[in-house]
Amino acid sequence: AAMLAATAPADGPAGKGGLDTYCSAVRAVVAVCAPLDLRRPLSLALSNEDDPLVVRFLGGSLAEKLDAARRASPINYIRKETPPIFLLHGKADKRVDMSQSIAMSEALKNAGAIHRLELIEDGKHGMDFARDEKTFQDILAFFDEHLKQGAP
């Protein structure tokens, strides 16, 4: 979802899947525990080695596929016109470190893009904390604010 928000057709991520006549633009995104910069370690436990999931996704080591990692990272496409993004990340996430969302928030801020960052105190990796009543209401409010009539 973050990649759809961050990229424009000119960025070229769509490829040739037979659906290129359809628009993939989104108007707002909620990204939960998202890997947003594949050039950086996703977890602190793997900070000195390549992440096996990233290697599998890229088709090789980070050293071999650095350009592919850059192209597959939403953080590299941020611009002022990026649709509003609500970044939710658990502080107890051991799979994707919260620094990914913090860095994305900084990139969005520097570009002047609309965004929100919320770090959940005991949140672990996954969607569980997003189902918490308060967090879920925050998500609905974010979408209401940015998707209803008259929203920018």
Protein Blocks (a to p, Z undefined) as FASTA:
>chain_A
ZZmmmpcfklopnopnhpampccbdfbdcdehiafbfkbcfbfklmmbccfklmmmnopa
fklmmmmmmmmpmklmgcfklccddddddfklckbcfklmmmmmmmmmmnopacdddddf
klcedjklmmpmklmmmmmmmmmmmmmghiZZ
